Amino acid sequence: MKLAQSAPTSARSSTVDLPEVELAGTAQPRGGGQREAAVQLPKVSLPRFGGNPLLFKSYWQMVDALVLRRVDLPPILKLIYVIGTLEGEALRSVSGYTVVEENLPLVVEVLTTKYGDETKYTQALLSELMELKPASDSVSALRALVEPSIARS
């Protein structure tokens, strides 16, 4: 059974509710009759991933922290969240897996093996560098050439 690809929506991300988090240094001593201070963090949007190896590390760290490490989510929901963030080539690479909890480790392995490999990252980066057009001597042209590379590192 193949996964059905959902229709495109205007939103480019999924939203995850996070539990209340206690800020360091704000808690009152227990037994003193005062309540500990807690802050409800805003909803965080999960990134979308389409298969660009240069974007995988950032994508995967967010998905890992916001979904995979959550002990309050059952494996089936984790799988639904992970698949829900995929599009294009990345979605096609796991489309043969049915949405059952036993497939979560398999989908994770496929994604991390295919896109998380340092060799593939290096090859994609070199390919991108080879396609760069020479910049003129103007500051704005040099900045336009350098800033995308700095942002990725």
C-alpha positions as CSV (number, residue, x, y, z in Angstrom):
1,M,0.0,0.0,0.0
2,K,1.4,3.4,-1.0
3,L,1.0,6.6,0.9
4,A,-1.3,9.1,-0.7
5,Q,0.2,12.5,-1.3
6,S,-2.0,15.1,0.1
7,A,-3.1,18.1,-1.9
8,P,-0.9,21.1,-1.7
9,T,-1.9,23.7,0.8
10,S,-1.0,27.3,1.2
11,A,0.7,26.5,4.5
12,R,4.3,25.3,4.0
13,S,4.7,23.8,7.5
14,S,3.0,21.7,10.2
15,T,2.3,23.1,13.7
16,V,3.3,21.2,16.8
17,D,2.0,22.0,20.3
18,L,4.7,21.9,22.9
19,P,4.2,21.2,26.6
20,E,4.7,24.0,29.2
21,V,8.3,24.6,29.9
22,E,9.7,25.8,33.2
23,L,12.2,28.6,32.8
24,A,15.5,28.2,34.7
25,G,15.7,30.3,37.8
26,T,11.9,31.1,37.9
27,A,10.8,28.2,40.1
28,Q,9.9,29.0,43.7
29,P,11.1,26.5,46.4
30,R,8.6,23.6,46.9
31,G,6.7,23.5,50.1
32,G,6.7,27.3,50.4
33,G,3.1,27.5,49.2
34,Q,4.0,29.4,46.1
35,R,3.5,27.9,42.6
36,E,6.3,27.3,40.2
37,A,6.3,29.7,37.3
38,A,5.8,28.1,33.9
39,V,5.7,29.6,30.4
40,Q,3.6,28.3,27.6
41,L,5.8,28.5,24.5
42,P,4.2,29.5,21.2
43,K,3.4,26.8,18.6
44,V,6.4,25.8,16.5
45,S,6.1,25.0,12.8
46,L,7.8,22.0,11.5
47,P,9.9,22.6,8.3
48,R,9.1,21.1,5.0
49,F,11.8,18.9,3.3
50,G,11.9,18.1,-0.4
51,G,15.2,16.3,-0.7
52,N,18.0,18.9,-0.9
53,P,20.9,17.4,1.1
54,L,22.1,20.9,1.9
55,L,19.0,21.5,4.0
56,F,18.7,18.1,5.6
57,K,20.8,18.7,8.7
58,S,18.7,21.7,9.9
59,Y,15.4,20.0,8.9
60,W,16.4,16.7,10.7
61,Q,17.5,18.4,13.9
62,M,14.2,20.2,14.2
63,V,12.1,17.1,13.4
64,D,14.2,15.1,15.9
65,A,13.7,17.6,18.7
66,L,10.1,18.5,18.0
67,V,8.7,15.1,17.1
68,L,11.0,12.1,17.4
69,R,12.2,12.7,21.0
70,R,8.8,13.5,22.3
71,V,7.9,10.7,24.8
72,D,4.3,11.7,24.9
73,L,3.7,10.9,21.2
74,P,3.1,7.3,20.1
75,P,5.2,6.0,17.2
76,I,2.3,6.2,14.7
77,L,1.8,9.9,15.3
78,K,5.6,10.5,15.0
79,L,5.5,8.8,11.6
80,I,2.5,10.8,10.5
81,Y,4.3,14.0,11.5
82,V,7.5,13.0,9.7
83,I,5.7,12.0,6.5
84,G,3.6,15.2,6.8
85,T,6.8,17.3,6.5
86,L,8.0,15.7,3.3
87,E,7.4,16.7,-0.2
88,G,8.8,16.0,-3.7
89,E,11.7,13.5,-3.9
90,A,11.9,13.0,-0.1
91,L,8.2,12.0,0.0
92,R,8.6,9.7,-3.0
93,S,11.6,8.0,-1.2
94,V,9.3,6.8,1.6
95,S,6.0,6.5,-0.3
96,G,6.2,2.7,-0.4
97,Y,5.9,2.4,3.4
98,T,2.5,2.1,4.9
99,V,1.6,4.3,7.8
100,V,2.0,1.8,10.7
101,E,4.1,2.3,13.8
102,E,6.5,-0.5,12.9
103,N,7.6,1.6,9.8
104,L,8.8,4.6,11.8
105,P,12.4,3.2,12.3
106,L,12.5,2.2,8.6
107,V,11.4,5.7,7.4
108,V,13.9,7.3,9.7
109,E,16.7,5.0,8.3
110,V,15.7,5.8,4.7
111,L,15.8,9.5,5.2
112,T,19.0,9.7,7.3
113,T,20.8,7.3,5.0
114,K,19.7,9.0,1.8
115,Y,20.0,12.7,2.9
116,G,22.1,12.7,6.0
117,D,25.3,11.3,4.5
118,E,28.2,13.7,4.7
119,T,29.6,12.6,1.3
120,K,26.3,13.6,-0.4
121,Y,26.3,16.9,1.5
122,T,29.8,17.6,0.3
123,Q,28.9,16.7,-3.3
124,A,25.8,18.9,-3.3
125,L,27.8,21.8,-1.8
126,L,30.6,21.4,-4.4
127,S,28.0,21.2,-7.2
128,E,26.4,24.4,-6.0
129,L,29.8,26.1,-5.7
130,M,30.7,25.1,-9.3
131,E,27.4,26.7,-10.6
132,L,28.1,30.1,-9.0
133,K,28.6,32.9,-11.4
134,P,31.5,35.2,-10.8
135,A,30.6,38.3,-8.8
136,S,31.6,41.8,-9.9
137,D,33.8,44.0,-7.7
138,S,30.8,45.8,-6.1
139,V,30.1,45.2,-2.4
140,S,26.5,44.2,-3.0
141,A,27.5,41.6,-5.6
142,L,30.1,40.1,-3.3
143,R,27.6,40.1,-0.4
144,A,25.0,38.3,-2.6
145,L,27.6,35.7,-3.5
146,V,28.8,35.0,0.1
147,E,25.7,35.4,2.3
148,P,23.8,32.3,1.3
149,S,26.9,30.1,2.0
150,I,27.4,31.7,5.4
151,A,23.7,31.2,6.3
152,R,24.0,27.5,5.6
153,S,27.0,26.8,7.7
